[in-house]
Amino acid sequence: MHAYMHAVVIKMSNKKARLGSEHPLCDSIQLVMLILYFAVWGIDSLSYFVFGVSTVFVGFTSFPLLLLPAFLSWSFGIYFVFKSHEAIFGETTGKPKLNDSGVYSWVRHPMYLGILMFCLGFLFIMFSFLSFGVWIAFFIFYDKMTTYEEKDLIQLLGEEYINYQKRVPKWGLRLPGRRPE
């Protein structure tokens, strides 16, 4: 059975094949976007050091100061990906159900947010306008993909998922213990 690695907040069951529809080009586009992002970031950063010409914006702060936000972004990104992967693919039995606990109580798409945060960490190290543009395109792609997937989740789970959308932000974080407004 193909396991969907997207922001579906349904616990996976080995006995149930219908888990919600993944965007048809999800895996292919994610791979292309990641390769494009790191290629542009790497080439632009390298061209700055080798040729002195690029869209890298350097000099606004010292490199050691950039390590802290980069490290935080990487850490949160890895945490979100790991915890969402664990929640989706953890040991479960029975019928699929809405999982709105853990990181899924903070943000509806922690796996995608984690990937975006991980990539953002590289921008903190060496900010490139071209890489930032690709990162924005990556974010727009994820936003459109999650909208596509959420429409299917509404059909699958109905009012339960609509209420979840009202309680938990799509991208921003609802901190644990805080009630939605």
PyMOL commands that set and color helices and strands:
alter all, ss='L'
color gray80, all
select helices_A, chain A and resi 26-51+63-89+102-105+110-125+129-157+159-167
alter helices_A, ss='H'
color red, helices_A
deselect
rebuild
show_as cartoon
